[in-house]
Amino acid sequence: MCDSPATSLAACAADDCIRLFLRRHAKRQWCSTRCGDRARVARHYARLRAAE
């Protein structure tokens, strides 16, 4: 595997995930769509609770 400047090792941004992934796009934050979905849903419910 060749290391290119566009690929870097990153930690998943989900709170309860400990996985690392190869970031091939600068905006990628999560190791999988499952982690991304859980993080977005948690953020949504946190906003709803804060609005109450």
N, C-alpha and C positions, 0 to 999 in steps of 0.2 A: 504494500500500500504506500502510495506516495503522499507525503505531507504537502498540502498546498496552503497558501495563506488564507483561503476561504474556508478551510476546515479546522476546527479547534475542538478540544475536549471541554465540555461544560457540564455543570450539575443541573439537574432538573429543578425548576423553580417552584414545583408543587411543595407545599409544606410538609407532607408526610411521605415524600418520595426520596430515596437515597441513591437513585440511579444516576449514572453518568451517560452522556451520549455525545456523538460527534455532531457538532453544530456545522451544518453545511450552508445555512442561511443566517444572516445576522439577526433576524427578528425571532428566530426559533427559541423558545423558552423551556419547552417541556420535552421529556424523553419520548412520549407517545401522545396520541390524541386522547387516550383515556385520562391521562394526568391533566392535560389541558382542559378537558371537559369538566373534571372534578374541581379544578382551580377556578374556572369561570363560574360554575354553579355556586361554589362557596362564596366567591366575591359578590355575586348577585344577592344571595340570602343575607350576607352581612350588610349590604346597602339597605335591604328591606327592613332589617331589624333596627338599623340606625335611624331610619326615617320614622319609625313608630314612636 
